[in-house]
Amino acid sequence: MKKATILIFGIIFGSFLSCTNGEKADGYGNFEATEITVSSEANGKIEFLNVEEGDLLEKDAIVGLIDTLQLHLTKRQLQATMTTIASKSGTVWSQIGILEEQLKTAITEQDRVDGMFAENAATQRQADEASSRVSVLKKQIKNVETQNAPIVNELKSIKAKVAQIDDQIKKSNIKNPIAGTVLTKFTEAGEVTSFGRPIYKLANLNEMTLRVYVSETQLAGLNQGQTVTVKIDTENEMKSYEGTVFWISSTAEFTPKIIQTKEERVNLVYAVKVRVQNDGSLKIGMPAEMWISVNSE
């Protein structure tokens, strides 16, 4: 995201003198808009791209698609590998299941022998053998579970790769990030694109920003949130808009030489940004003037 600060080099000092009373505006500048360059998030051939300069696009609209065939084939291959590995894990769990059933039987037998031993109906050797059988089965189960751990980890790794492929497939859809008007189209359907390559540029032209410069004395009459009058040239007279000051620079800078006389270029001024609702007449780079007094005509 960047601010397009396009200045028209034909602005001459005094070109914005106001109406019949000969007074000058409080600030001169040009309109800007927040521009966004939509870039490719995937590599491949652009299958379709429904974007033309001047089009008004909605937010989150899918306007294009980058070929996903290779991604889908890779995903199928990974899924087949997962099935094979899962079958190995199933065999291991089957062995564990058998051993666990044997362990249940051995524990039951151990309890029975221990009860008999307590009543002197079984020997110490029988009790030891029952206890040993239970211990052996527990160790066998633990050993088999240890063998299954690498298989489980391999499955997790492949699942992560599948998730990565799914994310790449999702990013192959060219989604429009904001509601706005297409300013420039950089590529066409059928071309091969790559990650980070610009596809098109758009801006929200419903709300424009006028950047003007005011002197230190004028700065005292400006506050954030203040309403001002913005005027542009038309064929017969100047057209007025209501604007709202939303940013005032905290540091001074030299007056831009393209909008002031040679004598006044050395003066320090402050940049001010005014938000103006666009009725369709305002364009990026269009010159305008600002009047601090709303009723100034």
NORRA-V122863 format. One record per backbone hydrogen bond with DSSP energy under -1.0 kcal/mol. NH is the residue of the N-H (numbers start at 1). CO is the residue of the C=O. E is the energy in kcal/mol with one decimal. If there is no record, write none. Layout:
nh=NH co=CO e=E
nh=NH co=CO e=E
//
This chain:
nh=2 co=35 e=-1.9
nh=4 co=33 e=-1.3
nh=11 co=8 e=-1.3
nh=15 co=12 e=-2.3
nh=17 co=14 e=-1.3
nh=18 co=23 e=-2.2
nh=26 co=290 e=-1.8
nh=27 co=290 e=-1.3
nh=29 co=288 e=-2.3
nh=30 co=211 e=-1.2
nh=31 co=286 e=-2.0
nh=32 co=209 e=-3.6
nh=35 co=2 e=-1.8
nh=36 co=202 e=-3.0
nh=38 co=200 e=-2.9
nh=40 co=197 e=-2.5
nh=44 co=193 e=-2.1
nh=46 co=191 e=-2.8
nh=47 co=65 e=-2.6
nh=48 co=65 e=-1.1
nh=50 co=63 e=-3.4
nh=51 co=49 e=-1.5
nh=54 co=182 e=-2.5
nh=55 co=52 e=-2.3
nh=57 co=180 e=-2.9
nh=60 co=176 e=-3.1
nh=61 co=58 e=-1.4
nh=63 co=174 e=-2.6
nh=65 co=48 e=-1.9
nh=66 co=172 e=-2.2
nh=67 co=45 e=-3.3
nh=72 co=68 e=-2.4
nh=73 co=69 e=-2.3
nh=74 co=70 e=-2.3
nh=75 co=71 e=-2.3
nh=76 co=72 e=-2.2
nh=77 co=73 e=-2.0
nh=78 co=74 e=-2.2
nh=79 co=75 e=-2.4
nh=80 co=76 e=-2.2
nh=81 co=77 e=-2.0
nh=82 co=78 e=-2.3
nh=83 co=79 e=-1.9
nh=84 co=80 e=-1.9
nh=85 co=81 e=-2.5
nh=86 co=82 e=-2.8
nh=87 co=83 e=-1.7
nh=88 co=84 e=-1.4
nh=89 co=85 e=-2.2
nh=90 co=86 e=-2.3
nh=91 co=87 e=-1.8
nh=92 co=88 e=-1.9
nh=93 co=89 e=-2.6
nh=94 co=90 e=-1.9
nh=95 co=91 e=-2.0
nh=96 co=92 e=-2.2
nh=97 co=93 e=-2.3
nh=98 co=94 e=-2.0
nh=99 co=95 e=-2.4
nh=100 co=96 e=-2.6
nh=101 co=97 e=-1.8
nh=102 co=98 e=-2.1
nh=103 co=99 e=-2.4
nh=104 co=100 e=-2.1
nh=105 co=101 e=-2.0
nh=106 co=102 e=-2.5
nh=107 co=103 e=-2.7
nh=108 co=104 e=-2.2
nh=109 co=105 e=-2.3
nh=110 co=106 e=-2.5
nh=111 co=107 e=-2.5
nh=112 co=108 e=-2.0
nh=113 co=109 e=-2.7
nh=114 co=110 e=-2.9
nh=115 co=111 e=-2.0
nh=116 co=112 e=-2.0
nh=117 co=113 e=-3.0
nh=118 co=114 e=-2.1
nh=120 co=117 e=-1.6
nh=121 co=116 e=-3.8
nh=127 co=123 e=-1.7
nh=128 co=124 e=-2.6
nh=129 co=125 e=-2.3
nh=130 co=126 e=-1.9
nh=131 co=127 e=-2.1
nh=132 co=128 e=-2.6
nh=133 co=129 e=-2.0
nh=134 co=130 e=-1.6
nh=135 co=131 e=-2.0
nh=136 co=132 e=-2.5
nh=137 co=133 e=-1.9
nh=138 co=134 e=-2.0
nh=139 co=135 e=-2.0
nh=140 co=136 e=-2.1
nh=141 co=137 e=-2.4
nh=142 co=138 e=-2.1
nh=143 co=139 e=-2.2
nh=144 co=140 e=-2.4
nh=145 co=141 e=-2.5
nh=146 co=142 e=-1.9
nh=147 co=143 e=-1.5
nh=148 co=144 e=-1.4
nh=149 co=145 e=-1.0
nh=152 co=148 e=-2.3
nh=153 co=149 e=-2.4
nh=154 co=150 e=-2.2
nh=155 co=151 e=-2.1
nh=156 co=152 e=-2.2
nh=157 co=153 e=-2.1
nh=158 co=154 e=-2.1
nh=159 co=155 e=-2.5
nh=160 co=156 e=-1.9
nh=161 co=157 e=-1.6
nh=162 co=158 e=-2.4
nh=163 co=159 e=-2.3
nh=164 co=160 e=-1.8
nh=165 co=161 e=-2.2
nh=166 co=162 e=-2.6
nh=167 co=163 e=-2.0
nh=168 co=164 e=-2.0
nh=169 co=165 e=-2.6
nh=170 co=166 e=-2.3
nh=171 co=167 e=-2.2
nh=173 co=170 e=-1.3
nh=174 co=64 e=-2.5
nh=176 co=61 e=-2.8
nh=180 co=57 e=-1.8
nh=181 co=203 e=-3.1
nh=182 co=55 e=-2.7
nh=183 co=201 e=-3.1
nh=184 co=201 e=-1.5
nh=186 co=199 e=-2.7
nh=187 co=199 e=-1.1
nh=190 co=46 e=-2.7
nh=191 co=188 e=-1.7
nh=193 co=44 e=-3.1
nh=196 co=40 e=-3.4
nh=197 co=194 e=-2.2
nh=199 co=38 e=-3.2
nh=200 co=38 e=-1.4
nh=201 co=184 e=-2.9
nh=202 co=36 e=-2.5
nh=203 co=181 e=-1.9
nh=208 co=276 e=-2.9
nh=209 co=32 e=-2.5
nh=210 co=274 e=-3.0
nh=211 co=30 e=-2.2
nh=212 co=272 e=-2.8
nh=213 co=28 e=-1.0
nh=214 co=270 e=-2.4
nh=219 co=215 e=-1.6
nh=221 co=218 e=-1.5
nh=222 co=219 e=-1.8
nh=225 co=245 e=-4.2
nh=226 co=223 e=-2.0
nh=228 co=243 e=-2.5
nh=229 co=291 e=-2.7
nh=230 co=241 e=-2.8
nh=231 co=289 e=-2.4
nh=232 co=239 e=-2.2
nh=239 co=232 e=-2.5
nh=241 co=230 e=-2.8
nh=243 co=228 e=-2.8
nh=244 co=275 e=-2.1
nh=245 co=226 e=-2.7
nh=246 co=273 e=-2.1
nh=247 co=273 e=-1.2
nh=249 co=271 e=-2.9
nh=253 co=269 e=-2.5
nh=255 co=267 e=-2.1
nh=259 co=256 e=-1.7
nh=267 co=264 e=-1.3
nh=269 co=253 e=-3.4
nh=270 co=214 e=-2.9
nh=272 co=212 e=-2.9
nh=273 co=247 e=-2.7
nh=274 co=210 e=-2.4
nh=275 co=244 e=-3.2
nh=276 co=208 e=-2.8
nh=278 co=206 e=-3.1
nh=285 co=31 e=-2.8
nh=286 co=283 e=-1.9
nh=288 co=29 e=-2.3
nh=289 co=231 e=-2.3
nh=290 co=27 e=-3.1
nh=291 co=229 e=-3.3
nh=296 co=293 e=-1.6
//
